[in-house]
């Protein structure tokens, strides 16, 4: 399994098509200038050593070298060991609310960022467990299928923000329903749905979905994040969201609803604030779940692969250096078979 430790640097690959466009424009301009001097066929005869294709070959070799340098900066890694392991643990689906109200800053640094830090700390404590990630707002989708690869889980977590879902709102019922269908078919394994939300703009049907999940053997835990007093929602431009009347929109934690959903799912409601109490309480509740044997495919011992990319880069640069832009005049008289 190939992965990149710092995938953000892969955005630099967009430089390559930009350079290609610039070179094409320069080539067109140079071609137009040459036509002003005379007939192309005559100019070709006057410049017999000028190669038509070699500059292009050299350009694309340098482009390839640039692409490889970017890939090296992104730190390519390969999972050198694939093992099928039987583990004693639980399966956990974490459903994270990513509606715009989660951008409120009544919890430092924001409701969403605090939730992501909480999830990361929770994953760090997993040993023999599986974890999956669902994101939701007015709709829900699986961000990460259930896995034992905790590194991938934290990597997917970094890319989560409200722009992933265009439909705003907080459809908790839909999130629980999707989460309940995201577990494996393993029996005798503790299964938990951990739903993190502020409960704002609740769509309805959450209690029924929690009861249905519990009947399937899943416990639904609700982590309510935010302040019941309400807080403004940043608009991304230094201000706050406003309603049609021009008033600042205030988002408050719907704590009563969260408690009802947790009760319906035979789980626990935990309030998340600026302390670590929520994490400790959640860990205590998770350890109470029945554990069972799970089958896991695990990629481990990730090794850096920049050495292989470096060798390819070196080979490309050597070839590019050996290719001259003009034809070698010393090769004119060299013929494999000379005509008599």
ABEGO torsion letter per residue (X at the ends): XBBBABAAAAAAAAAAAAAAAAAAAAAAAAAAAAAAAEBAAAAAAABAABBAAAAAAAAAAAAAAAAAAAAAAAGBBBBABBBBBBBBBBBBBBBBBABAAAABAABOABAAAAAAAAAAAAAAABAABBBBBBBBBABBBBABBBBABAAAAAAAAAABBAAABABBEBBAAAAAAAAAAABBABBGBBBBBBBBBAGBGBAEGAAAAAAAAAAAGBBBBBBBBEBAAEBBBBAGAGBBBBBAAGBBBBBBBBAAAAAAAAAAAGBBBBBBBABAAAAAAAAAAAAABBBBBBBBBBBBGBBBAAAAAAAAAAAAAAAAAABBABBBAAAAABBABBBX
